[in-house]
Amino acid sequence: MFVAFNNANSQWYKFHNTLGFYRLIAFNSTLKSVPNIFNNDFLNRCDCSGKLLPLDQIKIANRVKVFNGPFANCIATIETLNANQRISILMDLMSRQTKIKVICRY
């Protein structure tokens, strides 16, 4: 569960009464936030309804969306998968299929 709240508000302890809640991230009793990059990467692994997709659903020939870098928001097709999170994708650039290697953060 991800929550957003004003850290200055001292009523954060009320989260402890939420069903399924374990604890807030804290160091030395000081609440800490999770970096946005973590949240974004986590959400990118979810389907349209917010359900987390299992890793085995990422397969060759799947259509994917590039989220960062110079090709952000482009749609491509997975050509190869690699064990160290590198994949090759085929993208239409200037009416030609171009092979690009990217790091997969799923």
Contacts in CASP RR format, 6 or more apart in sequence:
PFRMAT RR
TARGET T0000
AUTHOR 0000-0000-0000
METHOD contacts of the structure
MODEL  1
MFVAFNNANSQWYKFHNTLGFYRLIAFNSTLKSVPNIFNNDFLNRCDCSG
KLLPLDQIKIANRVKVFNGPFANCIATIETLNANQRISILMDLMSRQTKI
KVICRY
1 18 0 8 1.000
1 20 0 8 1.000
1 21 0 8 1.000
2 34 0 8 1.000
2 39 0 8 1.000
3 15 0 8 1.000
5 12 0 8 1.000
7 31 0 8 1.000
12 24 0 8 1.000
12 31 0 8 1.000
15 21 0 8 1.000
15 24 0 8 1.000
16 23 0 8 1.000
24 31 0 8 1.000
25 31 0 8 1.000
25 32 0 8 1.000
25 33 0 8 1.000
25 34 0 8 1.000
26 32 0 8 1.000
40 67 0 8 1.000
41 105 0 8 1.000
43 50 0 8 1.000
44 67 0 8 1.000
44 105 0 8 1.000
44 106 0 8 1.000
45 52 0 8 1.000
45 53 0 8 1.000
45 106 0 8 1.000
46 52 0 8 1.000
46 53 0 8 1.000
47 53 0 8 1.000
53 106 0 8 1.000
55 106 0 8 1.000
58 64 0 8 1.000
58 78 0 8 1.000
58 81 0 8 1.000
58 104 0 8 1.000
58 106 0 8 1.000
59 78 0 8 1.000
59 81 0 8 1.000
60 78 0 8 1.000
60 79 0 8 1.000
60 80 0 8 1.000
60 81 0 8 1.000
61 77 0 8 1.000
61 78 0 8 1.000
62 77 0 8 1.000
62 78 0 8 1.000
63 75 0 8 1.000
63 76 0 8 1.000
63 77 0 8 1.000
64 75 0 8 1.000
64 76 0 8 1.000
64 77 0 8 1.000
64 78 0 8 1.000
64 89 0 8 1.000
65 73 0 8 1.000
65 74 0 8 1.000
65 75 0 8 1.000
65 76 0 8 1.000
66 72 0 8 1.000
66 73 0 8 1.000
66 74 0 8 1.000
66 75 0 8 1.000
66 76 0 8 1.000
66 89 0 8 1.000
66 91 0 8 1.000
66 102 0 8 1.000
67 73 0 8 1.000
67 105 0 8 1.000
71 91 0 8 1.000
71 100 0 8 1.000
71 102 0 8 1.000
74 91 0 8 1.000
75 91 0 8 1.000
76 89 0 8 1.000
76 90 0 8 1.000
76 91 0 8 1.000
76 100 0 8 1.000
77 89 0 8 1.000
77 90 0 8 1.000
77 91 0 8 1.000
78 87 0 8 1.000
78 88 0 8 1.000
78 89 0 8 1.000
79 87 0 8 1.000
79 88 0 8 1.000
79 89 0 8 1.000
79 90 0 8 1.000
79 99 0 8 1.000
80 87 0 8 1.000
80 88 0 8 1.000
81 87 0 8 1.000
81 104 0 8 1.000
85 103 0 8 1.000
85 104 0 8 1.000
85 105 0 8 1.000
86 101 0 8 1.000
86 102 0 8 1.000
86 103 0 8 1.000
86 104 0 8 1.000
87 101 0 8 1.000
87 102 0 8 1.000
87 103 0 8 1.000
87 104 0 8 1.000
88 99 0 8 1.000
88 100 0 8 1.000
88 101 0 8 1.000
88 102 0 8 1.000
89 99 0 8 1.000
89 100 0 8 1.000
89 101 0 8 1.000
89 102 0 8 1.000
90 97 0 8 1.000
90 98 0 8 1.000
90 99 0 8 1.000
90 100 0 8 1.000
91 97 0 8 1.000
91 98 0 8 1.000
91 100 0 8 1.000
92 98 0 8 1.000
END
